[in-house]
Amino acid sequence: MSQPRNYVDIGNLFIEVYQAFPSQIMGREDIDLSNNIILPPSTLQKLSNLNDFWNNKNPVLFQILNIDNNIKTHCGVIEFTAQEGLCYIPSNMFARLDLEEGQKINIKKVSLPKGTSIKFQPHITEFIKNPNPIEIIQNNLINYFCLTEGDTISVKFGDKIYKVDVIECKPAKAIQIVDSYLKIDLVPPKDTNDP
């Protein structure tokens, strides 16, 4: 039996509004080396009712939208321990979304294509003077389930943390990080004048 023309299957639809706070408020600076958020326990319950939740081998991914200015990015979730109605976000993402503490955000479950290549721009030249900076980025990508063009991520090498911008993702502007290996390119750091 065919479905009506305007039929929409909402069996996998998840859209919620939360109040956003930086991870430091919860004392969880450890998530700043990722783009994974902390959501309330009720979110897990709602997600578990979706058609594809139990059969999906990939991590659950979300689009986060600043409702006030329409800035958006993508993320994963690391745990469901936030207070009801609240969402804790790594500091890089909080800044990227131009959020203020307690501001409302829209979180929507999404599917992203598997990434094949990413182009990064380090903030400082010191980063590329490390031995094999591309390998440093690859080793840090284990903390990221997805990336979006325009994101700034934090990568750690030794005792130092470096900021790196996501300049280009392929095959889309937002990608899922599935494999440990992706083709990674670097453009000259922000603090140089090189073309």
C-alpha positions as a Markdown table, in Angstrom:
| # | Residue | x | y | z |
|---|---|---|---|---|
| 1 | Met | 0.0 | 0.0 | 0.0 |
| 2 | Ser | 1.5 | 3.4 | -1.0 |
| 3 | Gln | 1.8 | 6.2 | 1.4 |
| 4 | Pro | -0.1 | 9.5 | 0.9 |
| 5 | Arg | 1.8 | 12.1 | -1.1 |
| 6 | Asn | 2.5 | 14.3 | 1.9 |
| 7 | Tyr | 3.5 | 11.4 | 4.2 |
| 8 | Val | 6.7 | 12.0 | 6.2 |
| 9 | Asp | 8.3 | 9.2 | 8.2 |
| 10 | Ile | 9.3 | 10.9 | 11.5 |
| 11 | Gly | 10.4 | 7.6 | 13.1 |
| 12 | Asn | 14.0 | 8.8 | 13.2 |
| 13 | Leu | 13.3 | 12.5 | 13.8 |
| 14 | Phe | 14.8 | 14.1 | 17.0 |
| 15 | Ile | 14.8 | 17.9 | 17.5 |
| 16 | Glu | 15.0 | 19.4 | 21.0 |
| 17 | Val | 15.7 | 22.8 | 22.5 |
| 18 | Tyr | 18.2 | 23.1 | 25.4 |
| 19 | Gln | 19.9 | 25.8 | 27.4 |
| 20 | Ala | 23.6 | 25.9 | 26.5 |
| 21 | Phe | 26.5 | 26.2 | 29.0 |
| 22 | Pro | 30.2 | 25.9 | 28.5 |
| 23 | Ser | 31.8 | 22.7 | 29.8 |
| 24 | Gln | 33.7 | 24.6 | 32.5 |
| 25 | Ile | 30.4 | 25.2 | 34.3 |
| 26 | Met | 30.1 | 21.5 | 34.9 |
| 27 | Gly | 33.8 | 21.1 | 35.7 |
| 28 | Arg | 34.3 | 19.1 | 32.5 |
| 29 | Glu | 37.2 | 20.8 | 30.7 |
| 30 | Asp | 38.2 | 17.3 | 29.6 |
| 31 | Ile | 35.7 | 17.5 | 26.8 |
| 32 | Asp | 37.4 | 20.6 | 25.4 |
| 33 | Leu | 39.7 | 18.3 | 23.3 |
| 34 | Ser | 36.6 | 17.1 | 21.4 |
| 35 | Asn | 33.4 | 18.3 | 19.9 |
| 36 | Asn | 31.2 | 16.0 | 22.0 |
| 37 | Ile | 28.5 | 17.4 | 24.2 |
| 38 | Ile | 26.8 | 16.3 | 27.4 |
| 39 | Leu | 23.0 | 16.0 | 27.4 |
| 40 | Pro | 20.4 | 15.0 | 30.0 |
| 41 | Pro | 19.3 | 11.4 | 30.7 |
| 42 | Ser | 15.9 | 12.0 | 29.1 |
| 43 | Thr | 17.6 | 12.6 | 25.7 |
| 44 | Leu | 18.9 | 9.0 | 25.7 |
| 45 | Gln | 15.4 | 7.7 | 26.4 |
| 46 | Lys | 14.0 | 9.7 | 23.5 |
| 47 | Leu | 16.9 | 8.6 | 21.2 |
| 48 | Ser | 16.4 | 5.0 | 22.2 |
| 49 | Asn | 12.8 | 5.2 | 20.9 |
| 50 | Leu | 14.0 | 6.1 | 17.3 |
| 51 | Asn | 13.7 | 3.4 | 14.6 |
| 52 | Asp | 17.4 | 3.3 | 13.8 |
| 53 | Phe | 18.9 | 3.7 | 17.3 |
| 54 | Trp | 19.7 | 0.1 | 18.2 |
| 55 | Asn | 20.8 | -1.0 | 14.7 |
| 56 | Asn | 23.1 | 1.9 | 13.9 |
| 57 | Lys | 26.8 | 1.1 | 14.4 |
| 58 | Asn | 27.8 | 4.8 | 13.9 |
| 59 | Pro | 27.8 | 7.3 | 16.7 |
| 60 | Val | 24.7 | 9.5 | 17.1 |
| 61 | Leu | 25.5 | 12.9 | 15.5 |
| 62 | Phe | 23.7 | 16.2 | 16.0 |
| 63 | Gln | 23.4 | 19.6 | 14.4 |
| 64 | Ile | 23.6 | 22.4 | 16.9 |
| 65 | Leu | 21.9 | 25.7 | 16.0 |
| 66 | Asn | 22.2 | 29.0 | 17.8 |
| 67 | Ile | 18.5 | 30.0 | 17.4 |
| 68 | Asp | 19.3 | 33.7 | 17.8 |
| 69 | Asn | 21.9 | 34.1 | 15.0 |
| 70 | Asn | 21.4 | 31.0 | 12.9 |
| 71 | Ile | 25.1 | 29.8 | 13.4 |
| 72 | Lys | 25.3 | 26.0 | 13.3 |
| 73 | Thr | 27.9 | 23.2 | 13.6 |
| 74 | His | 27.8 | 19.5 | 14.3 |
| 75 | Cys | 28.8 | 17.3 | 17.2 |
| 76 | Gly | 28.6 | 13.9 | 18.9 |
| 77 | Val | 27.5 | 13.2 | 22.5 |
| 78 | Ile | 29.8 | 11.8 | 25.1 |
| 79 | Glu | 27.4 | 11.2 | 28.0 |
| 80 | Phe | 23.9 | 11.8 | 29.3 |
| 81 | Thr | 24.5 | 13.3 | 32.7 |
| 82 | Ala | 23.4 | 16.9 | 32.3 |
| 83 | Gln | 20.6 | 18.4 | 34.3 |
| 84 | Glu | 17.3 | 18.2 | 32.5 |
| 85 | Gly | 16.9 | 20.9 | 29.9 |
| 86 | Leu | 20.6 | 21.7 | 29.9 |
| 87 | Cys | 23.4 | 21.0 | 27.4 |
| 88 | Tyr | 27.2 | 21.3 | 28.2 |
| 89 | Ile | 29.4 | 22.2 | 25.2 |
| 90 | Pro | 33.2 | 22.3 | 24.7 |
| 91 | Ser | 34.6 | 25.8 | 24.8 |
| 92 | Asn | 35.6 | 25.9 | 21.1 |
| 93 | Met | 32.1 | 25.1 | 20.0 |
| 94 | Phe | 30.6 | 27.5 | 22.5 |
| 95 | Ala | 32.7 | 30.3 | 21.0 |
| 96 | Arg | 32.0 | 29.2 | 17.4 |
| 97 | Leu | 28.3 | 29.3 | 18.0 |
| 98 | Asp | 28.6 | 32.7 | 19.6 |
| 99 | Leu | 26.6 | 31.6 | 22.6 |
| 100 | Glu | 26.0 | 33.2 | 26.0 |
| 101 | Glu | 25.5 | 31.1 | 29.1 |
| 102 | Gly | 21.9 | 29.8 | 29.3 |
| 103 | Gln | 21.1 | 30.7 | 25.7 |
| 104 | Lys | 18.7 | 28.4 | 23.9 |
| 105 | Ile | 20.0 | 26.1 | 21.2 |
| 106 | Asn | 18.3 | 23.7 | 18.9 |
| 107 | Ile | 19.7 | 20.2 | 18.7 |
| 108 | Lys | 18.7 | 17.9 | 15.8 |
| 109 | Lys | 19.8 | 14.4 | 15.1 |
| 110 | Val | 21.5 | 14.1 | 11.7 |
| 111 | Ser | 23.3 | 11.7 | 9.4 |
| 112 | Leu | 26.5 | 12.9 | 7.8 |
| 113 | Pro | 28.5 | 11.4 | 5.0 |
| 114 | Lys | 31.7 | 9.6 | 5.7 |
| 115 | Gly | 34.7 | 12.0 | 5.4 |
| 116 | Thr | 37.4 | 11.4 | 2.8 |
| 117 | Ser | 39.6 | 14.4 | 3.3 |
| 118 | Ile | 40.0 | 17.5 | 5.5 |
| 119 | Lys | 42.1 | 20.7 | 5.1 |
| 120 | Phe | 43.3 | 22.3 | 8.3 |
| 121 | Gln | 44.9 | 25.7 | 9.2 |
| 122 | Pro | 46.9 | 25.9 | 12.4 |
| 123 | His | 46.6 | 29.1 | 14.3 |
| 124 | Ile | 50.4 | 29.4 | 15.0 |
| 125 | Thr | 53.6 | 28.4 | 13.1 |
| 126 | Glu | 54.9 | 26.7 | 16.2 |
| 127 | Phe | 52.5 | 23.8 | 15.5 |
| 128 | Ile | 54.0 | 22.9 | 12.1 |
| 129 | Lys | 57.5 | 22.9 | 13.6 |
| 130 | Asn | 56.5 | 19.8 | 15.6 |
| 131 | Pro | 57.6 | 16.5 | 14.1 |
| 132 | Asn | 54.9 | 15.3 | 11.7 |
| 133 | Pro | 52.0 | 17.7 | 12.4 |
| 134 | Ile | 49.6 | 15.8 | 10.2 |
| 135 | Glu | 50.1 | 12.7 | 12.4 |
| 136 | Ile | 49.4 | 14.8 | 15.5 |
| 137 | Ile | 46.1 | 15.9 | 14.0 |
| 138 | Gln | 45.3 | 12.3 | 13.0 |
| 139 | Asn | 46.0 | 11.0 | 16.5 |
| 140 | Asn | 43.7 | 13.7 | 18.0 |
| 141 | Leu | 40.8 | 13.0 | 15.6 |
| 142 | Ile | 39.9 | 10.0 | 17.8 |
| 143 | Asn | 38.1 | 12.5 | 20.0 |
| 144 | Tyr | 35.9 | 13.8 | 17.2 |
| 145 | Phe | 32.9 | 11.9 | 15.7 |
| 146 | Cys | 32.4 | 14.6 | 13.0 |
| 147 | Leu | 33.8 | 17.9 | 11.7 |
| 148 | Thr | 32.2 | 20.9 | 10.0 |
| 149 | Glu | 33.9 | 23.6 | 7.9 |
| 150 | Gly | 34.5 | 26.7 | 10.0 |
| 151 | Asp | 35.1 | 24.7 | 13.2 |
| 152 | Thr | 38.1 | 25.2 | 15.4 |
| 153 | Ile | 39.4 | 22.1 | 17.1 |
| 154 | Ser | 42.0 | 21.6 | 19.9 |
| 155 | Val | 44.8 | 19.1 | 19.4 |
| 156 | Lys | 47.2 | 18.1 | 22.0 |
| 157 | Phe | 50.9 | 17.3 | 21.6 |
| 158 | Gly | 53.0 | 16.7 | 24.7 |
| 159 | Asp | 52.0 | 19.3 | 27.2 |
| 160 | Lys | 50.8 | 21.8 | 24.6 |
| 161 | Ile | 47.3 | 22.4 | 23.1 |
| 162 | Tyr | 47.1 | 23.9 | 19.7 |
| 163 | Lys | 44.1 | 25.4 | 17.9 |
| 164 | Val | 43.5 | 24.3 | 14.3 |
| 165 | Asp | 40.7 | 25.5 | 12.0 |
| 166 | Val | 38.8 | 23.2 | 9.7 |
| 167 | Ile | 39.0 | 24.9 | 6.3 |
| 168 | Glu | 37.5 | 22.3 | 4.0 |
| 169 | Cys | 35.8 | 18.9 | 4.3 |
| 170 | Lys | 35.1 | 16.4 | 1.6 |
| 171 | Pro | 32.7 | 15.1 | 0.3 |
| 172 | Ala | 30.5 | 17.7 | 2.2 |
| 173 | Lys | 30.8 | 20.7 | 4.4 |
| 174 | Ala | 30.1 | 18.5 | 7.4 |
| 175 | Ile | 31.4 | 15.0 | 7.6 |
| 176 | Gln | 31.4 | 11.9 | 9.9 |
| 177 | Ile | 34.9 | 10.8 | 11.1 |
| 178 | Val | 34.7 | 7.0 | 10.6 |
| 179 | Asp | 38.2 | 5.8 | 9.7 |
| 180 | Ser | 41.3 | 6.6 | 11.7 |
| 181 | Tyr | 42.9 | 7.6 | 8.4 |
| 182 | Leu | 41.7 | 10.5 | 6.3 |
| 183 | Lys | 43.6 | 12.5 | 3.7 |
| 184 | Ile | 44.7 | 15.5 | 5.7 |
| 185 | Asp | 46.2 | 18.7 | 4.2 |
| 186 | Leu | 47.6 | 21.8 | 5.9 |
| 187 | Val | 47.5 | 25.3 | 4.7 |
| 188 | Pro | 50.0 | 27.9 | 6.1 |
| 189 | Pro | 49.3 | 28.9 | 9.7 |
| 190 | Lys | 47.2 | 32.0 | 10.5 |
| 191 | Asp | 50.2 | 33.9 | 11.9 |
| 192 | Thr | 52.2 | 33.8 | 8.6 |
| 193 | Asn | 51.9 | 35.9 | 5.5 |
| 194 | Asp | 52.5 | 33.0 | 3.1 |
| 195 | Pro | 50.0 | 32.6 | 0.3 |
